[in-house]
Amino acid sequence: MSSIILHHYDASPFTQRVLKMLAIKGLQWQSVVTPMMPPKDDLVALTGGYRGTPVLQIGADIYIDSQRIARELEARAPTPSLFPDGNVGTGYAAVKWADAFFRAGLHLAIGVTSQAWPPEFRQDRQGLFPDIDFDQVDIGHARAQLRAHAGFIETQLADGRRFLCGDSPGLMDIHGYTVPWFTRGVPGVNDLYSSFLRMADWEQRMADLGEGRRTEITAEDAFAVARASMPVAGEIDPEDAQGLRAGLEVEVAPDDTRRGAVRGTVDSATWNEIAIRRSHPKCGDVVVHFPRLGYRVTSV
């Protein structure tokens, strides 16, 4: 497999998802650290406008969103699997549970801590999550929702299993782990979790997995890899729900946040992927791959 390059910053819960994928698979990877907030000129040159992290690069193929990254890593390095119990479909579908769990933690973190954030950071995050009124968070509701989601984890571990799907870690564990990981630092959250002792032990087992084998490179190093590579061949589903076809100019954007839209021509369109071809002087010709779930595709 070509070199794995991750564009990210470690404080992101979504980066932590991918770090645990790399850990489970024992992979060697290269790190390009991006800023937490704009300007992110190097990242958006690579993606075409998407500012979210992490972004996985393998050659001239750019993979957006942890669910799409999981699928690519599983395809390219199938052993050890992210699905030790064989439940692949439900494992991928659980990303929407993970998003709901994350949103509960996000609401609570905003309600409890955002008044103390630097003004420029708060303003940036308000733009990123336009559906949340930062001044009117129902903290009690957020606490209840967060504890309810955490309770699912405690319940799943009640039979003494080490991980959520058995004796080995997988994508379901990754979905669940990153919310306790980032909410433990929110005042009052440890009290919410205090009776969930199995979850606490499981969190430590997840932390002990590490992150694979990291080396640091620069954004220019990553651009050079892209310029020297060719993207993988695309696939078009003749029964695509939107009737997309190769070469059609489209815009792809998340349907839940303002992480940035990307324009290009359709290279792949299947039930679980939309990939578009684009070019930039820094990186040359690349294909940017998105999951279909959670992303809106609009003809330009």
C-alpha positions in Angstrom: 0.0 0.0 0.0 1.2 3.5 -0.8 2.1 5.8 2.1 -0.8 6.8 4.4 -0.8 10.6 5.0 -3.2 12.0 7.6 -3.9 15.8 7.6 -5.2 16.5 11.1 -4.8 18.0 14.5 -4.8 15.8 17.6 -7.4 17.7 19.6 -10.1 16.8 17.1 -12.4 13.9 18.3 -12.7 12.9 14.7 -8.9 12.6 14.4 -9.0 10.4 17.4 -11.4 8.1 15.5 -8.9 7.6 12.7 -5.9 7.3 15.1 -7.6 4.3 16.7 -8.3 2.8 13.3 -4.5 3.0 12.5 -3.8 1.6 16.0 -6.0 -1.4 15.5 -4.4 -2.2 12.2 -0.9 -1.5 13.4 -0.2 0.8 10.4 2.7 3.2 9.8 1.5 6.6 8.7 2.7 10.1 8.1 1.3 13.2 9.9 0.7 16.7 8.5 -0.6 18.9 11.2 -3.3 21.4 10.2 -4.5 24.5 12.2 -7.6 24.2 14.4 -9.3 27.1 12.6 -8.9 29.0 9.3 -6.9 29.9 7.4 -6.2 26.3 6.3 -4.7 27.1 2.9 -2.8 23.9 2.5 -5.7 21.7 3.5 -8.3 23.4 1.3 -5.8 23.4 -1.7 -5.8 19.6 -1.3 -9.5 19.1 -0.8 -10.9 21.9 -2.9 -12.6 23.8 -0.1 -13.4 21.3 2.6 -11.9 22.4 5.9 -12.8 19.6 8.2 -10.3 17.1 9.7 -9.0 14.5 9.5 -8.4 14.1 5.8 -6.6 10.9 4.6 -4.3 11.0 1.6 -3.0 8.0 -0.3 -1.2 9.1 -3.4 -3.5 11.4 -5.4 -6.7 10.1 -3.6 -8.1 12.2 -0.9 -10.5 10.7 1.6 -13.0 12.9 3.6 -14.8 11.9 6.8 -13.9 9.2 9.2 -16.6 6.8 7.8 -15.1 7.0 4.4 -11.6 6.7 5.8 -12.6 3.6 7.7 -13.8 1.9 4.6 -10.6 2.7 2.7 -8.3 1.5 5.5 -10.4 -1.7 5.8 -10.1 -2.3 2.0 -6.4 -1.7 1.8 -5.4 -3.4 5.1 -8.1 -5.9 5.8 -6.3 -7.6 8.7 -6.9 -7.0 11.6 -10.4 -6.1 10.7 -12.4 -3.2 12.1 -15.3 -5.6 12.3 -14.1 -8.5 14.5 -17.6 -9.8 14.9 -18.4 -9.7 11.2 -21.2 -7.1 11.5 -20.0 -4.8 8.8 -23.2 -3.1 7.8 -24.3 -2.2 11.4 -20.7 -1.2 12.2 -20.8 1.5 9.5 -24.4 2.5 10.2 -23.5 3.2 13.8 -21.7 6.3 12.7 -25.0 8.0 13.0 -25.3 6.9 16.6 -21.7 8.2 17.1 -22.8 11.6 15.6 -25.7 11.8 18.0 -23.5 10.9 20.9 -21.0 13.6 19.8 -23.7 16.2 19.4 -24.8 15.6 23.1 -21.2 16.1 24.2 -20.8 19.1 22.0 -23.9 20.8 23.3 -22.8 20.3 26.8 -19.2 21.5 26.1 -20.6 24.6 24.4 -23.1 25.3 27.2 -20.6 24.9 30.0 -17.3 26.2 28.6 -17.8 28.4 25.5 -18.1 31.7 27.3 -14.5 31.2 28.3 -13.3 30.4 24.7 -11.2 33.0 22.9 -13.6 35.2 20.9 -12.2 34.3 17.5 -12.4 30.6 18.3 -16.0 30.9 19.5 -17.0 32.9 16.5 -15.4 30.3 14.2 -17.3 27.4 15.9 -20.5 29.3 15.8 -20.1 29.5 12.0 -19.2 25.8 11.9 -22.3 24.7 13.8 -25.0 27.2 12.7 -27.9 25.1 14.1 -26.7 25.6 17.7 -27.5 28.7 19.6 -24.4 29.1 21.8 -26.2 31.4 24.2 -29.3 29.2 24.7 -28.0 25.6 25.2 -30.3 23.5 27.4 -27.5 22.2 29.7 -29.8 19.8 31.6 -31.0 18.2 28.5 -27.5 17.9 27.1 -26.4 16.2 30.4 -29.2 13.7 30.2 -28.6 12.9 26.5 -24.9 12.4 27.1 -25.4 10.1 30.0 -28.0 8.1 28.1 -25.6 7.5 25.3 -22.8 6.5 27.7 -25.3 4.1 29.4 -25.5 2.2 26.1 -21.8 1.5 26.3 -22.0 0.4 30.0 -24.9 -1.9 29.1 -23.0 -3.4 26.2 -20.0 -4.2 28.5 -22.2 -5.7 31.2 -21.4 -9.4 30.4 -17.7 -8.8 31.0 -16.5 -8.5 27.4 -13.4 -6.4 26.8 -14.7 -4.4 23.9 -18.2 -3.6 22.5 -18.3 -6.4 20.1 -16.3 -9.0 21.9 -12.7 -9.6 22.8 -11.2 -7.5 20.1 -11.6 -3.8 19.4 -13.3 -2.5 16.2 -15.1 0.3 14.6 -18.0 0.2 17.1 -15.5 0.9 19.9 -14.0 3.7 17.9 -17.5 5.3 17.4 -18.1 5.2 21.1 -14.7 6.0 22.5 -14.0 9.5 21.2 -17.0 11.2 23.0 -15.9 10.2 26.5 -12.3 11.1 25.4 -13.2 14.7 24.7 -16.0 15.2 27.3 -14.0 14.0 30.3 -12.5 17.5 30.5 -15.9 19.2 30.7 -16.7 20.3 34.2 -19.2 18.0 35.8 -19.0 15.2 33.2 -17.0 12.8 35.4 -19.8 12.9 37.9 -22.2 11.9 35.0 -20.0 8.9 34.2 -19.2 8.0 37.8 -21.3 4.9 38.0 -20.2 3.6 34.7 -17.2 1.6 35.9 -17.1 -0.8 33.0 -17.0 2.1 30.6 -14.1 3.6 32.4 -12.1 0.4 32.2 -12.9 0.1 28.5 -11.8 3.7 27.9 -8.4 2.8 29.3 -8.1 -0.3 27.1 -9.0 1.9 24.1 -6.4 4.5 25.1 -3.8 1.8 25.5 -4.2 0.8 21.8 -2.1 3.9 20.9 -2.2 5.4 17.4 -0.1 3.2 15.1 3.4 4.4 14.0 3.5 8.1 13.3 6.2 10.1 11.5 5.9 13.8 10.7 6.1 15.4 7.2 5.3 18.8 5.8 2.3 19.8 3.6 4.7 20.3 0.7 5.9 16.7 1.1 2.3 15.6 0.9 1.7 17.7 -2.2 4.7 16.2 -3.9 3.3 12.7 -3.3 0.0 13.8 -4.9 1.7 15.3 -7.9 3.7 12.1 -8.5 0.7 9.8 -8.2 -2.4 8.8 -10.2 -5.8 8.5 -8.6 -7.5 5.1 -8.5 -10.1 4.3 -11.2 -13.7 5.4 -10.5 -16.9 3.5 -10.6 -20.4 4.7 -11.6 -23.5 2.9 -10.5 -26.0 2.9 -13.4 -28.8 2.9 -10.8 -27.5 5.9 -9.0 -30.2 7.6 -7.0 -29.5 11.0 -8.4 -28.6 9.8 -11.9 -25.0 11.0 -11.6 -22.7 10.2 -14.4 -18.9 10.5 -15.0 -17.7 14.0 -15.9 -20.8 15.8 -14.6 -19.8 18.9 -12.7 -21.1 18.9 -9.1 -20.7 20.4 -5.7 -20.4 18.2 -2.6 -20.9 19.5 0.9 -21.8 18.2 4.4 -25.5 18.3 5.1 -25.1 19.1 8.8 -22.3 21.6 9.3 -20.4 24.3 7.3 -17.2 22.5 6.8 -16.9 23.7 3.2 -18.1 22.7 -0.3 -16.0 21.1 -3.0 -16.6 21.4 -6.8 -15.3 19.1 -9.4 -16.4 16.5 -12.0 -17.9 13.1 -11.0 -15.4 10.3 -10.9 -17.3 7.8 -8.8 -20.9 7.6 -7.8 -22.2 4.6 -5.8 -24.7 4.1 -3.0 -22.0 4.8 -0.4 -19.5 7.1 -2.2 -19.3 10.2 -4.3 -15.8 11.1 -5.6 -14.9 14.1 -7.7 -11.9 14.9 -9.8 -10.3 18.3 -9.4 -6.9 20.0 -9.8 -4.8 22.6 -8.0 -1.3 23.8 -8.8 0.0 22.7 -5.4 -1.2 19.1 -5.6 -2.0 18.5 -9.3 -4.9 16.3 -10.3 -6.6 14.5 -7.4 -9.8 12.7 -6.7 -11.6 13.7 -3.5 -13.7 10.8 -2.0 -16.7 11.5 0.3 -19.2 9.1 1.8 -22.7 9.4 0.4 -24.3 9.3 3.9 -24.3 12.8 5.3 -23.2 14.6 2.1 -25.3 16.6 -0.3 -24.5 16.4 -4.0 -25.7 19.2 -6.2 -25.3 19.7 -10.0 -23.4 22.9 -10.9 
